[in-house]
Amino acid sequence: MSERIVHGLEDTDFYKETMGQDIFERHPDVRVRWRFTNRTGIPFAHYIKLEDLRAALDLVQQERYDPKVLAWLVASGKFSREYAAFRRSMRLPKLTKVEVTEDGRDFDIESEGRWCVNTHWELPVMMVMIHLFTKEMEKNDPRSEEEIWAEGDERLQEKIRRLAVFPGLKFVDFGTRRRRSYSWQKHVLETLVTEIPDQLLGTSNVRLAYELGIRPIGTFAHERPMVYMGLHRKLDDAEGYFFSQERVFTEWEDRYGFPLSNMLTDTFGTSSVLQNPHLTEAIKRWRGTRQDSGDPNEYAAMWVKWYQAHSVDPREKTIVFSDGLDVHKMIDLYERWHDQVQVLFGWGTNLMNDLGYGGLSIVMKVVAVLVDGEWIDVGKLTDNRAKAIGTPECIERMKRLADYTATFNEDCRY
């Protein structure tokens, strides 16, 4: 039997539950298509056998949700018993495609079906790919497992020493999707809880938050504005675009209110959100934003300027930086911005997969939505042109509708 990689359906990001509940309540029958994208130059099919990949993904289908964790989620007050019952009974469906690409270098992985179910394939696909690739790389590594962990611990301790100099620098673990392994993620979190507990605010991982008694943190992801644009594609282009993006934020606020009101603004370019007059009052109300692409300093400057122009004190708002972070970048951003705005970091790959191999930039994204029997292509632009996802026709249409002018272009690090 293949090694266990995903430790229960609760071994996922918290935003998959907050967003998943909203999908379940509002759009239980919407159907979507997901596709795996390799943003690195690594030919995964040269390292991972197709049969091993399929076996590992089949094993994920046997995972179930721990009822104790579901009860804990309901007790938090954010989740309904109806949603918990849905997750308890839910089983991940068989992926619609797991094949080697025609050029023999990569894998073509797709999932198709109800959005409220298939959204939960995103993280397992990424976790399985990274786990299998890492195991294959380690076969030719002269270091033992203990030596690999020792190097990871040495790197972690250096991070902790540098962060401890800045006690006001706070961060959240966002590393589940690209971690080395479940056991390593748990070990890192236990170390952080012991050594810098006041700087670690929580984790995105539901299971580990439950096990370690720390705060689960997350809101929603790019898939939400992407799917919403597809759902409103039948409207006039401009009308459908603006209406869909307003719904993304207004419906979320209606469901969760201020506690989960951090805007993810870069799906169609952050400037498209700031320039939308229908979102002005919502931006003023929401607690802050999350930076996930582009130049972080330009992003922060743009938001501080917007807040000041609209008579909002930026120091009462939060920017969550979450793009390609390492300790050096976090400290630089903290020192530059912490006296102008509340700074928080969502720290992922470099925190949870830094044991001697480089991080992998892979994603599993929604690529189409079924509307009135027709599959509508969807995508995302972001504030980094290199991160765009979608067909060329879809990307050009999105640029036109959003009046997209971003010029930042940088290879995806993680």
C-alpha positions, 0 to 999 in steps of 0.5 A: 500500500502507498504511504499515507500522505493526506491525514484525513479530510481535515488535513486541509486549509481552513479557508477550504472550510469557510469558503466550502461552507459558503459554496455549499449553502449558495451554489450546491449544484454548480459544476466546475473543472479543475486542472493541475499546472506545473509552473516550474521547469521540472519534468515531473513525469521523469521522476514520478511513475504514473502508477505511483501517482495514481495509487497515492491519489486513490489512497486519498479517496479513502480518507474520511473527516474526523468527527471530533474535528467536525464537532470542534469546528461547529463549536467555534460558531462559524460552521453549521451542523448541516455543513458538518454533516455534508463534510462527514458524508462527503467522499472525494470523487475519482479524478477525471484524468490522471495521465502523462502529457503528450511530451512525456514530461509532466502530468495532466490531472483534472477534476470535474464535478460539483464545486462544493465537492471538487474544491477539496481535491486542490490541496491533496493533488499538490501534497501528493505531487510534492511528496512523491517528487521529494521521496524520489529526490531523496533516493539519490541523497547521501544524507539519511532521513535523520540528517535531512531533518537535522538540516531542516531544524538548523534552517528553522532555528536560524529563522527563529533566531532572526525573527525573535529580534522583531517581536512585533513581527507576526505570522501564520503558517500557510504551508500545508499545500507545499509542505515536505510532509505532514510530520514535518509540518507538525514538527515545525509548528510544535517548535514555533509554539514552544520557541516564539509562541507570541509571533505565531498567530495560527495555522491554516491547517485544520487538523494541526490547529485542532491537535496543537490547540492553536488558532485556525486561520483562513478566508477565501481563495482565487477560485471564488472570484474566478467561478463567480465570473463564469457564473455571470458570463451570460450577462453583458460583458461589463455588467457581468464582470462588475456584478460578479466581483461585487457579489464576491465581496458582498456575499462573503461579508453577509455570511461571515462579517468583519472577523473574516473580512480580509480581501484577496484583491489580485484575481483580476488585478488589485487596481480593478478593485480599488477603482471599482466605486461600488466597492468603496464602502466595503473596502472601508469596512473590511479589516484589510487585504492579502497580497499574493502577487506582484511587488509587495512594496508597491501593493502596500503603498497603493493601499496606504494611499487609497486609505488616506485618500478616503479618510481611513487611517491605514494603521487600523487596517491589516495587510497580509503578505503571503507571496514567496516569503522568506525571513529576509523578505518578511523582515524588510517588509515589516521594517518598512511598513509596520508603522504605517499599517498593521502587517501580518505574514502568511508564510508557506513553502519556505517555512514548511519545505526548507530541508535542502531542496528548492520549493516547487511552484505548482497549482491546481486551479479552476479552469471552467464553470458549467453555465446553462449546459456550456463550459465557460473558461475562467482564469486569473490575472493577478498582479504578476503577469507570470502568474496568469492562469487561463487560455489566451482568449480568456486572459485577454478578455479578463484584461479588457474587462478589468482594464488591466495595466499591471507590468510586474513580471517575475518567475513564480518562486513558490 
